[in-house]
Amino acid sequence: MGGHLYALDFDGVICDSCGESSLSAVKAAKVRWPWVFEQVDAAMEGWIVEQMYTLRPVVETGYENLLLVRLLVEIRIPSARRSSVSDGLSVQEILENWLKLKPTIMSEWNEDRDSLVDLFGRIRDDWIENDLPGWIGANRFYPGTADALKFSSSEVYIVTTKQAKLKMTSNWYQLVSYAKISMKGFSKLVNNRGRFAEALLKELAGIEIPSERIYGLGTGPKVKVLQQLQQMPQHQGLTLHFVEDRLATLKNVIKEPALDGWNLYLVNWGYNTPKEREEAGGISRIEVIDLPDFSKKLK
């Protein structure tokens, strides 16, 4: 049996959601820390979103966006500072030291991961409910990725950390109309592993990928998902490919001997840095690819 299976990350490989996630984070941060954002005007919000494009490579899960936008405010507004790290801190230093900074500010701000995850998801739901076209428009697909998916002859799976569950609200009925799917079909989308990724694929690109082929936040680490995929009887004999924009994730795959059969790719258009791409180029298991390479491989 021949053929190929591609496991694709979503954010940073297929979809550029940095604009949407940054704006959602600003909205959520205003709810979580209103006293911090009292001095933040529209111009500063624009600056925050602009800096988030630089900082996006450090974000592994959505709630971290909230921490970053608050830290950016503390950098600019001394009176808002409640952490020991913000004085004199630069955006570049955040980019280089996020793994050390994150636990420090979480502790000093007395925050916990679960409550921030819940808030971030709720704010997204509220945005979708009140301004669905605006939410959809804040996301975009990278050039050529939609066509690569549409015309691929390979077995394609989406493996992402994007928030899984969607709240059924009145505007989701509107999305049903936009996407031209039945309410029965949309109910299945939402209730059976429905996810933001699936809705965006349908609405922005007209691509239908079955729910069972999309593994989102809550389905376990990506290394476990890859193990599940390679063990499925229908995938025996297929050549396995995993496409990511995070070097750390690919390194985790390399550490697992059971995943030695996967071909690994780091995209050069996603949420990674030139330094990470250079490092990946020196790792024999990893191939750094550009958008034309991606399109050719999926055919």
C-alpha positions as CSV (number, residue, x, y, z in Angstrom):
1,M,0.0,0.0,0.0
2,G,1.4,3.4,-1.0
3,G,0.3,6.9,-0.4
4,H,1.0,9.7,2.1
5,L,-0.4,11.0,5.3
6,Y,0.1,14.6,6.4
7,A,-0.5,15.7,9.9
8,L,-0.7,19.5,9.8
9,D,-0.6,22.1,12.5
10,F,-3.2,24.8,12.0
11,D,-2.1,28.1,13.5
12,G,1.1,29.1,11.9
13,V,0.9,26.6,9.1
14,I,-2.5,26.9,7.5
15,C,-4.0,29.9,9.3
16,D,-2.6,33.2,10.5
17,S,-4.7,33.9,13.5
18,C,-2.4,36.3,15.2
19,G,-4.6,39.3,14.6
20,E,-7.7,37.5,16.0
21,S,-5.9,36.0,19.0
22,S,-4.2,39.3,19.9
23,L,-7.5,41.2,19.7
24,S,-9.2,38.5,21.8
25,A,-6.4,38.7,24.3
26,V,-6.8,42.5,24.6
27,K,-10.6,42.1,25.1
28,A,-10.0,39.4,27.7
29,A,-7.3,41.3,29.5
30,K,-9.6,44.3,29.9
31,V,-12.1,42.0,31.7
32,R,-9.4,40.3,33.8
33,W,-7.4,43.4,34.8
34,P,-9.6,46.5,34.2
35,W,-7.4,48.6,36.5
36,V,-4.3,47.8,34.3
37,F,-6.0,48.9,31.1
38,E,-7.6,52.1,32.4
39,Q,-4.8,54.1,30.8
40,V,-4.7,52.1,27.5
41,D,-6.2,54.0,24.6
42,A,-6.9,52.9,21.0
43,A,-3.4,54.0,19.8
44,M,-1.7,51.9,22.5
45,E,-4.0,48.9,21.7
46,G,-2.8,49.2,18.1
47,W,0.8,49.1,19.3
48,I,0.1,46.1,21.5
49,V,-1.3,44.1,18.5
50,E,1.7,45.1,16.4
51,Q,4.1,43.8,19.0
52,M,2.1,40.6,19.3
53,Y,3.1,39.7,15.8
54,T,6.7,39.8,16.9
55,L,5.9,37.8,20.1
56,R,3.6,35.2,18.5
57,P,6.4,32.6,18.2
58,V,6.5,32.1,22.0
59,V,2.7,31.4,22.3
60,E,2.0,27.7,22.6
61,T,-1.6,28.0,23.9
62,G,-4.0,30.9,23.5
63,Y,-4.2,32.0,27.2
64,E,-0.5,33.1,27.0
65,N,-1.6,36.0,24.8
66,L,-3.3,37.5,27.8
67,L,-0.1,37.4,29.8
68,L,1.8,39.0,27.0
69,V,-0.6,41.9,26.4
70,R,-0.6,42.7,30.1
71,L,3.2,42.5,30.2
72,L,3.4,44.9,27.2
73,V,1.2,47.4,29.1
74,E,3.5,47.2,32.1
75,I,6.5,47.9,29.9
76,R,4.9,51.1,28.6
77,I,3.0,52.3,31.7
78,P,5.1,52.3,34.9
79,S,2.1,52.9,37.2
80,A,0.5,49.6,35.9
81,R,3.5,47.5,36.9
82,R,2.8,44.6,39.4
83,S,5.7,42.3,38.3
84,S,9.4,42.4,39.1
85,V,10.4,41.8,35.5
86,S,8.7,44.6,33.4
87,D,11.0,47.5,34.3
88,G,13.4,48.0,31.5
89,L,12.2,44.9,29.7
90,S,12.2,44.9,25.9
91,V,10.0,43.0,23.4
92,Q,13.1,41.2,22.1
93,E,14.0,40.1,25.7
94,I,10.4,38.7,26.1
95,L,10.9,36.8,22.8
96,E,14.2,35.3,24.0
97,N,13.2,34.6,27.7
98,W,9.5,33.8,27.7
99,L,9.8,30.4,29.3
100,K,11.5,32.0,32.3
101,L,9.3,35.1,32.4
102,K,6.0,33.3,32.2
103,P,6.1,31.4,35.6
104,T,7.4,34.6,37.3
105,I,4.5,36.8,36.2
106,M,1.9,34.1,36.7
107,S,3.1,33.9,40.3
108,E,3.4,37.6,40.9
109,W,0.0,38.3,39.3
110,N,-1.5,35.4,41.3
111,E,-2.9,33.8,38.1
112,D,-3.7,30.3,37.2
113,R,-3.8,28.7,33.8
114,D,-7.2,27.1,33.8
115,S,-9.1,30.4,34.6
116,L,-7.2,32.2,31.9
117,V,-8.0,29.5,29.4
118,D,-11.7,29.6,30.3
119,L,-11.8,33.4,30.1
120,F,-10.0,33.5,26.7
121,G,-12.5,31.0,25.3
122,R,-15.5,32.9,26.7
123,I,-14.3,36.2,25.2
124,R,-13.9,34.5,21.9
125,D,-17.4,33.1,22.1
126,D,-18.8,36.5,23.0
127,W,-17.0,38.1,20.0
128,I,-18.4,35.4,17.7
129,E,-21.9,36.0,19.1
130,N,-21.8,39.7,18.7
131,D,-19.6,40.2,15.6
132,L,-19.2,37.0,13.7
133,P,-18.0,38.7,10.4
134,G,-15.4,40.7,12.4
135,W,-14.1,37.6,14.1
136,I,-13.8,35.6,10.9
137,G,-12.2,38.6,9.2
138,A,-9.5,38.8,11.9
139,N,-8.2,35.4,10.7
140,R,-6.6,34.7,7.3
141,F,-5.0,31.7,5.5
142,Y,-1.4,31.8,4.4
143,P,-1.2,32.2,0.6
144,G,-1.6,28.9,-1.2
145,T,-2.4,26.8,1.8
146,A,-6.1,26.6,1.1
147,D,-5.5,25.4,-2.5
148,A,-2.9,22.9,-1.3
149,L,-5.5,21.4,1.1
150,K,-8.3,21.4,-1.5
151,F,-6.3,19.6,-4.2
152,S,-4.3,17.3,-2.0
153,S,-4.4,13.6,-2.9
154,S,-2.9,12.6,0.5
155,E,-4.6,11.7,3.7
156,V,-4.8,15.0,5.7
157,Y,-5.2,15.5,9.4
158,I,-5.2,18.7,11.4
159,V,-3.3,18.5,14.7
160,T,-3.6,21.8,16.6
161,T,-3.7,23.3,20.1
162,K,-6.5,25.7,19.0
163,Q,-9.5,25.9,21.4
164,A,-11.7,22.9,20.6
165,K,-15.3,23.6,21.6
166,L,-17.6,26.2,20.1
167,K,-20.6,27.6,22.0
168,M,-23.8,27.4,20.0
169,T,-25.2,30.9,19.8
170,S,-27.5,32.8,17.5
171,N,-24.6,33.9,15.3
172,W,-23.6,30.3,14.7
173,Y,-26.9,29.8,12.9
174,Q,-25.7,32.7,10.8
175,L,-22.5,30.8,10.1
176,V,-24.5,27.8,9.0
177,S,-26.1,30.0,6.4
178,Y,-22.7,31.4,5.3
179,A,-21.1,28.0,5.1
180,K,-24.1,26.4,3.4
181,I,-24.3,23.4,5.7
182,S,-27.4,21.9,7.3
183,M,-28.2,22.4,11.0
184,K,-27.8,18.7,11.5
185,G,-24.4,18.9,10.0
186,F,-23.5,22.0,12.0
187,S,-24.7,20.4,15.2
188,K,-22.4,17.5,14.5
189,L,-19.6,19.9,13.9
190,V,-20.1,21.6,17.3
191,N,-20.9,18.7,19.4
192,N,-18.6,16.0,18.0
193,R,-15.2,17.7,18.3
194,G,-16.4,20.9,16.7
195,R,-13.6,23.4,16.7
196,F,-12.6,26.9,15.6
197,A,-10.3,25.3,13.0
198,E,-13.1,23.4,11.4
199,A,-15.3,26.5,11.2
200,L,-12.5,28.6,9.7
201,L,-11.6,26.0,7.1
202,K,-15.2,25.9,6.0
203,E,-15.9,29.6,6.0
204,L,-12.6,31.1,4.8
205,A,-11.6,28.5,2.3
206,G,-14.7,26.3,1.6
207,I,-12.8,23.3,2.8
208,E,-14.6,20.4,4.5
209,I,-12.4,18.2,6.7
210,P,-14.3,15.6,8.7
211,S,-14.4,16.3,12.5
212,E,-12.7,13.0,13.2
213,R,-9.6,14.3,11.3
214,I,-9.2,17.3,13.4
215,Y,-7.4,17.0,16.8
216,G,-7.7,20.1,18.9
217,L,-7.0,21.4,22.4
218,G,-7.9,18.7,24.9
219,T,-7.1,15.7,22.7
220,G,-3.6,15.4,24.3
221,P,0.0,16.3,23.3
222,K,0.8,16.2,19.6
223,V,3.3,13.3,20.1
224,K,0.4,11.2,21.4
225,V,-1.8,12.2,18.5
226,L,0.9,11.2,16.0
227,Q,1.2,7.8,17.8
228,Q,-2.5,7.3,17.5
229,L,-2.5,8.1,13.8
230,Q,0.4,5.8,12.9
231,Q,-1.2,2.9,14.8
232,M,-4.5,3.1,12.9
233,P,-5.0,0.1,10.7
234,Q,-6.0,2.2,7.7
235,H,-2.7,4.1,7.8
236,Q,-0.4,1.1,7.7
237,G,2.0,1.4,4.7
238,L,1.5,5.1,4.3
239,T,4.5,7.5,4.3
240,L,4.0,9.8,7.4
241,H,4.6,13.5,7.4
242,F,4.3,16.1,10.2
243,V,4.3,19.8,9.4
244,E,4.8,22.3,12.2
245,D,5.8,25.9,12.8
246,R,7.2,25.3,16.3
247,L,10.7,23.9,16.5
248,A,10.1,22.8,20.2
249,T,7.3,20.5,19.1
250,L,9.4,18.8,16.4
251,K,12.2,18.3,18.9
252,N,9.6,16.5,21.2
253,V,8.7,14.2,18.3
254,I,12.4,13.4,17.7
255,K,12.7,12.4,21.4
256,E,10.1,9.7,20.9
257,P,11.7,6.5,19.3
258,A,8.2,5.3,18.4
259,L,7.9,8.2,16.1
260,D,11.1,7.6,14.1
261,G,9.0,6.9,11.0
262,W,7.7,10.4,10.6
263,N,9.2,12.9,8.2
264,L,9.3,16.3,10.0
265,Y,9.0,19.7,8.5
266,L,9.4,23.2,9.9
267,V,7.6,25.9,7.9
268,N,9.5,29.1,7.3
269,W,6.3,31.3,7.2
270,G,4.8,30.5,10.6
271,Y,5.3,31.6,14.2
272,N,9.0,30.9,14.5
273,T,12.2,33.0,14.5
274,P,15.2,33.2,12.1
275,K,17.3,31.7,14.9
276,E,15.0,28.7,15.2
277,R,14.9,28.1,11.4
278,E,18.7,28.2,11.4
279,E,18.8,25.7,14.2
280,A,16.3,23.4,12.5
281,G,18.4,23.5,9.3
282,G,21.2,21.8,11.3
283,I,19.0,18.9,12.5
284,S,19.0,16.0,10.1
285,R,15.4,14.8,10.9
286,I,13.9,18.2,10.1
287,E,13.4,19.8,6.7
288,V,12.7,23.5,6.6
289,I,10.2,24.2,3.8
290,D,8.6,27.3,2.2
291,L,5.1,27.7,0.8
292,P,5.8,26.4,-2.7
293,D,7.4,23.3,-1.1
294,F,4.3,22.8,1.0
295,S,2.0,22.9,-2.0
296,K,4.1,20.5,-4.0
297,K,4.3,18.0,-1.1
298,L,0.6,17.8,-0.5
299,K,-0.3,17.1,-4.2
